[in-house]
Every structure is written in structure tokens, then in C-alpha cells.
Amino acid sequence: MVCVKESIWTRQQKAAPARETLTREQIVRTALEALDAEGLAGLSIRKLAAKLGSGATSLYWHVPTKDDLIDLLIDEVWGEIDIPGPELAGWRSGLLLFAHSMRSVILRHPWLPEVMYTRPSQGPNAMTMGTRGLALIDAAGITGRNADFALGTVMSFVLGNTGAEVATRELARRGGQSLDELVAEVRDRTETIADPIMRESARRRTTGDIDGMFYDSFNYGLEIVLEGIAARVKA
């Protein structure tokens, strides 16, 4: 288990040499592009240095380890999520927008589900996201530990639902297929399922507009989560 004290956010950063022109922002931006294109397997300090036209030593002044780089990348991605204030949208519409924005961000950065729980998120964007998310929960009338639980439930649903979608899309990509081609193969195999109830369920999930199916599944599950929060508020 990684200790919190090992986070790049709590460790004092060393001053780079005066001649050093590379910045942490440049490193993060380039690493994010590489990670989105190649996935975690293609990420290394040396490969990143080559993309930047710099030596690995220069990168180590700003980002001492690969784990530190992942910390920075996760926080950079959290900064892309839109979370409206409760005074603008109300708690329910605000959480709805938050969840959809988080889904969009995960789809843009499909490596995120694989790493987001492997390191403590203590960066400034993570703190802002948590603060704004809890403000929406507080506006619903849920406070204390239950507010933490409620926000965690929304985020866990988004990650779980979208993570499954990402896994399917990545499976197609690695196989050199379109999503429709992969799903067509799966649909053909569903005919071999002996149980008639599960066979029909599999047909429903592999027929028609697959992108629309993913979106509808997300919306339906999210509404259930928000209805559950609303029911707790009323109770």
C-alpha cells in the first residue's frame, strides 16, 4: 500500500538548475497525450524524455518517479470535470451534470479507471472536485459522513459503469475491430447460451445502437442513484 507521505503533493519539490527550461506543465501535457494514445504500457520517463527532446535527468528534476507522474496526470484529468455550484443548478441537476462530465472525461482518458484508486488523490484539482461535489450533497441536506458516502456512491457508479464501457471499447481497439464488429461477434455467440432468459438479455444488450445503449444504461443507472439520494433526503 502506498503511504500518503510519498505523494508528490506532500513532498517538497527540488529546485531545478537555473539552465533548466523544461517545465512540469510541459511534461504533464506531453505525457497526457502519450497516455491517451498508447495507454499505460507505453508510458515511461525515458520515452517521455525522447518525445520532449530532453534528457531523462531533466524530467527527474520535475517528476522523480513514474508514480509521481501518474499522480500529476490523474489530477490534471480531474481538472477537466465540470461541477456546477448548487446555487446555479440545484443539487440534483448539479450532480447530474457532474456525473455526465466525469463520464465524458473517463471516455477521453480510458487509462484512468486502471490507476485512479492506486494512489491517494491529494492534488489541487482533486481537492476542488471533492469540495464542489460535497457542496452539491450539502445542498440536498445530507451532511457529515453520509455526505461523503453519498458523493462516493455517485462517483463509484460513474466509474463502474463507464469503466465497463471503456473495457469494451479497448477490447475492440486492441483487436483491430470497430465496436460494432466486436458486438456483432458477441451477439453471434449469445445464440449458444442455453438459459432462455439470459439469452434474451444478451440479445437486448447487443442489438441496435451500441453507443446509444451505453448512454441509456448510464442514464438509467444514474437516475436510480439520484432517486435514492432524493429518497434519503425526504426521509
C-alpha positions as CSV (number, residue, x, y, z in Angstrom):
1,M,0.0,0.0,0.0
2,V,1.3,3.5,-0.9
3,C,1.9,5.8,2.0
4,V,0.3,9.3,1.8
5,K,3.6,10.9,2.7
6,E,5.1,9.5,-0.6
7,S,2.7,11.6,-2.7
8,I,4.2,14.3,-4.9
9,W,1.7,16.7,-3.4
10,T,3.2,16.4,0.1
11,R,6.8,16.1,-0.8
12,Q,8.9,19.3,-1.1
13,Q,9.9,19.8,-4.7
14,K,13.6,20.2,-5.5
15,A,14.6,23.4,-7.3
16,A,15.7,22.7,-10.9
17,P,19.0,24.0,-12.2
18,A,19.0,27.6,-13.5
19,R,19.7,26.4,-17.0
20,E,16.7,24.1,-17.0
21,T,14.0,25.3,-19.4
22,L,11.6,22.3,-19.2
23,T,8.5,22.8,-17.0
24,R,6.3,20.4,-15.2
25,E,3.4,21.6,-17.2
26,Q,5.1,20.7,-20.5
27,I,5.8,17.2,-19.1
28,V,2.3,16.6,-18.0
29,R,0.8,17.8,-21.2
30,T,3.0,15.6,-23.3
31,A,2.6,12.6,-21.0
32,L,-1.2,13.0,-21.2
33,E,-1.1,12.9,-25.0
34,A,1.0,9.8,-25.0
35,L,-1.1,8.1,-22.4
36,D,-4.3,8.7,-24.2
37,A,-2.8,7.4,-27.4
38,E,-0.8,4.4,-26.1
39,G,-2.2,3.5,-22.7
40,L,-0.2,2.9,-19.5
41,A,2.0,0.3,-21.1
42,G,3.5,2.9,-23.3
43,L,4.4,5.3,-20.5
44,S,7.9,5.7,-19.3
45,I,10.2,8.5,-18.2
46,R,12.8,7.8,-20.9
47,K,10.2,7.6,-23.7
48,L,8.6,10.8,-22.5
49,A,12.0,12.5,-22.4
50,A,12.6,11.5,-26.0
51,K,9.2,13.0,-27.0
52,L,10.2,16.2,-25.3
53,G,13.6,16.3,-26.9
54,S,15.2,16.3,-23.5
55,G,17.3,14.0,-21.3
56,A,15.7,11.8,-18.7
57,T,17.7,13.6,-16.0
58,S,15.8,16.8,-16.8
59,L,12.5,15.1,-16.3
60,Y,13.6,13.6,-12.9
61,W,14.2,17.2,-11.6
62,H,10.4,17.8,-12.0
63,V,9.0,14.3,-11.7
64,P,11.2,12.0,-9.7
65,T,9.3,8.7,-10.3
66,K,6.7,7.2,-12.7
67,D,4.2,7.1,-9.7
68,D,4.7,10.9,-9.3
69,L,3.9,11.4,-13.0
70,I,0.7,9.4,-12.7
71,D,-0.3,11.5,-9.6
72,L,0.1,14.6,-11.8
73,L,-1.8,13.1,-14.7
74,I,-4.7,12.0,-12.6
75,D,-5.0,15.4,-11.1
76,E,-4.8,17.0,-14.5
77,V,-7.7,14.9,-15.7
78,W,-9.8,15.8,-12.6
79,G,-9.4,19.4,-13.6
80,E,-11.4,18.7,-16.8
81,I,-14.5,17.8,-14.9
82,D,-17.3,20.4,-14.8
83,I,-19.1,20.7,-11.4
84,P,-21.6,23.5,-11.2
85,G,-22.4,25.2,-7.9
86,P,-25.7,24.3,-6.2
87,E,-26.9,27.9,-6.5
88,L,-26.8,27.6,-10.3
89,A,-28.2,24.2,-10.9
90,G,-29.6,22.8,-7.6
91,W,-28.2,19.7,-6.0
92,R,-29.9,17.1,-8.3
93,S,-29.2,18.8,-11.7
94,G,-25.7,19.7,-10.4
95,L,-24.9,16.0,-9.6
96,L,-26.4,15.0,-13.0
97,L,-24.0,17.4,-14.8
98,F,-21.1,16.3,-12.6
99,A,-21.7,12.7,-13.4
100,H,-22.0,13.2,-17.1
101,S,-18.9,15.4,-17.2
102,M,-17.0,12.7,-15.3
103,R,-18.2,10.1,-17.8
104,S,-17.0,12.2,-20.7
105,V,-13.6,12.7,-19.1
106,I,-13.1,8.9,-18.5
107,L,-14.0,8.2,-22.1
108,R,-11.5,10.7,-23.3
109,H,-8.8,9.2,-21.0
110,P,-9.6,5.4,-20.9
111,W,-6.5,4.6,-18.8
112,L,-8.0,6.5,-15.8
113,P,-10.0,3.6,-14.2
114,E,-6.9,1.5,-14.1
115,V,-5.0,3.9,-11.9
116,M,-7.3,6.3,-10.1
117,Y,-7.5,4.1,-6.9
118,T,-3.9,3.1,-6.9
119,R,-2.6,6.4,-5.5
120,P,-4.1,8.9,-3.0
121,S,-5.6,11.9,-4.8
122,Q,-4.3,14.9,-3.0
123,G,-3.7,17.3,-5.9
124,P,-5.4,20.7,-6.1
125,N,-7.9,19.6,-8.8
126,A,-8.9,16.6,-6.7
127,M,-9.5,18.8,-3.7
128,T,-11.6,21.2,-5.7
129,M,-13.6,18.4,-7.2
130,G,-14.3,17.0,-3.8
131,T,-15.2,20.3,-2.3
132,R,-17.6,21.2,-5.1
133,G,-19.1,17.8,-5.1
134,L,-19.8,17.9,-1.3
135,A,-21.3,21.3,-1.8
136,L,-24.0,19.7,-4.0
137,I,-24.6,17.0,-1.5
138,D,-24.8,19.5,1.3
139,A,-27.4,21.5,-0.7
140,A,-29.5,18.3,-0.7
141,G,-29.5,18.4,3.1
142,I,-27.1,15.5,3.6
143,T,-24.1,16.2,5.9
144,G,-21.3,14.6,7.8
145,R,-20.1,11.1,6.9
146,N,-23.3,10.5,5.0
147,A,-22.4,13.3,2.6
148,D,-19.0,11.5,2.0
149,F,-20.9,8.3,1.4
150,A,-23.4,9.9,-1.0
151,L,-20.7,11.6,-3.1
152,G,-18.7,8.4,-3.1
153,T,-21.7,6.4,-4.3
154,V,-22.3,8.8,-7.3
155,M,-18.6,8.7,-8.3
156,S,-18.4,4.9,-7.8
157,F,-21.4,4.4,-10.1
158,V,-19.9,6.6,-12.8
159,L,-16.5,4.9,-12.6
160,G,-18.0,1.4,-12.6
161,N,-20.5,1.9,-15.4
162,T,-18.1,3.9,-17.6
163,G,-15.2,1.6,-16.7
164,A,-17.1,-1.3,-18.2
165,E,-17.8,0.7,-21.3
166,V,-14.1,1.7,-21.6
167,A,-13.1,-2.0,-21.2
168,T,-15.4,-3.0,-24.1
169,R,-14.1,-0.2,-26.4
170,E,-10.5,-1.0,-25.5
171,L,-11.1,-4.7,-26.3
172,A,-12.3,-3.7,-29.7
173,R,-9.4,-1.4,-30.3
174,R,-6.8,-3.9,-29.3
175,G,-8.4,-6.5,-31.6
176,G,-8.3,-4.0,-34.5
177,Q,-12.1,-4.0,-34.7
178,S,-14.8,-1.4,-34.6
179,L,-17.1,-1.5,-31.6
180,D,-20.0,-2.7,-33.9
181,E,-17.8,-5.5,-35.2
182,L,-16.9,-6.7,-31.7
183,V,-20.5,-6.6,-30.6
184,A,-21.7,-8.5,-33.7
185,E,-19.3,-11.3,-32.7
186,V,-20.6,-11.3,-29.2
187,R,-24.2,-11.3,-30.5
188,D,-23.5,-14.4,-32.6
189,R,-22.1,-16.2,-29.5
190,T,-25.2,-15.3,-27.5
191,E,-27.2,-17.9,-29.5
192,T,-25.2,-20.6,-27.8
193,I,-26.4,-19.6,-24.3
194,A,-28.7,-22.4,-23.0
195,D,-30.7,-20.3,-20.5
196,P,-33.5,-18.6,-22.5
197,I,-33.8,-15.7,-20.1
198,M,-30.1,-14.9,-20.2
199,R,-30.0,-15.5,-24.0
200,E,-32.7,-12.9,-24.5
201,S,-31.0,-10.5,-22.1
202,A,-27.8,-10.9,-24.1
203,R,-29.7,-10.2,-27.4
204,R,-31.1,-7.0,-26.0
205,R,-27.7,-5.8,-24.9
206,T,-26.0,-6.5,-28.3
207,T,-28.7,-5.3,-30.7
208,G,-29.2,-1.9,-32.2
209,D,-27.3,1.3,-31.5
210,I,-24.5,0.2,-29.1
211,D,-23.3,3.8,-28.4
212,G,-26.9,4.6,-27.5
213,M,-27.2,1.5,-25.4
214,F,-24.1,2.6,-23.3
215,Y,-25.6,6.1,-22.9
216,D,-29.0,4.8,-22.0
217,S,-27.6,2.4,-19.5
218,F,-25.6,5.2,-17.8
219,N,-28.6,7.5,-17.7
220,Y,-30.9,4.8,-16.2
221,G,-28.4,3.8,-13.5
222,L,-27.6,7.4,-12.6
223,E,-31.3,8.2,-12.2
224,I,-31.6,5.3,-9.8
225,V,-28.7,6.6,-7.7
226,L,-30.1,10.2,-7.7
227,E,-33.6,8.8,-6.8
228,G,-32.0,7.0,-3.9
229,I,-30.4,10.2,-2.6
230,A,-33.7,12.1,-3.0
231,A,-35.5,9.4,-1.0
232,R,-32.9,9.7,1.8
233,V,-33.4,13.5,1.8
234,K,-37.2,13.1,2.1
235,A,-36.8,10.5,4.8
